[in-house]
Amino acid sequence: MADHNHRNAHTALFTATGNAQIFPENAPNGDAVIRLGLNLALQAANSPADLCCQANDIDMGSTPVLYGQACLAVLDKDGTLYAYKRYAINGGPVQELLITPNTEQFTQDVAYDANLGQVYVVNPADDAAGIYRHGVLAFTAASDCTLTLAWQQQFGSSGNPFDNPISPVAANGVVYATRQMDGIVAAFNGETGDYLWSMTAGGPIFGAPSVVNGQVFVTDSNGNLFAFGP
């Protein structure tokens, strides 16, 4: 993920890593959020999870997604959504939200709608506290990069690895999500979470949809390409 920041007058690349094959597993920069220069020189890194031991298979589970003026969101396989300030990564995350106990499935990317100022996450399983339900979750982004739950819409079934939603896509005020095995594509109002429509592809879907000129494109495991209009 690349970013041009006028305040810092330079361009940076952002990435996230899995665990290293040594102990501790976050050494030297495993399980970390990383900022690189264009020459790929390390500028900053932070490993937020399980700092005491790093004995478990805890990877950063998604590509960092930039939002707001200087913010970054990334998922960890331990079920946590982390929010960072892009140019203060060394200081650690500004917020940690434990979204789900279904850690092995919390590996999808987040989406961001700059017009609405909202970050979107798909959650594979209800949390134990009853705060975050399975399905699509929307968070309002504050200027300090912290996130507040705006709405959530159940989609799929909780804790079913064969029914998990794929990375959401936000475009034109709409959030699109797909389910794996039953091949369902659904659209939600990005601001309110209201259900808009759903369609079924010909087979299981294992990739996020793409939106081009108002049409939604998805491929299924049978080799078919589907286009859904407004």
Secondary structure as GFF3:
##gff-version 3
##sequence-region A 1 230
A	DSSP	beta_strand	2	5	.	.	.	ID=ss1
A	DSSP	beta_strand	10	16	.	.	.	ID=ss2
A	DSSP	beta_strand	33	36	.	.	.	ID=ss3
A	DSSP	beta_strand	42	46	.	.	.	ID=ss4
A	DSSP	beta_strand	65	67	.	.	.	ID=ss5
A	DSSP	beta_strand	71	76	.	.	.	ID=ss6
A	DSSP	beta_strand	80	85	.	.	.	ID=ss7
A	DSSP	three_ten_helix	86	91	.	.	.	ID=ss8
A	DSSP	beta_strand	95	98	.	.	.	ID=ss9
A	DSSP	three_ten_helix	103	105	.	.	.	ID=ss10
A	DSSP	beta_strand	111	113	.	.	.	ID=ss11
A	DSSP	beta_strand	118	123	.	.	.	ID=ss12
A	DSSP	beta_strand	135	141	.	.	.	ID=ss13
A	DSSP	beta_strand	147	153	.	.	.	ID=ss14
A	DSSP	beta_strand	169	171	.	.	.	ID=ss15
A	DSSP	beta_strand	174	178	.	.	.	ID=ss16
A	DSSP	beta_strand	184	189	.	.	.	ID=ss17
A	DSSP	beta_strand	195	200	.	.	.	ID=ss18
A	DSSP	beta_strand	210	212	.	.	.	ID=ss19
A	DSSP	beta_strand	215	219	.	.	.	ID=ss20
A	DSSP	beta_strand	225	228	.	.	.	ID=ss21
###
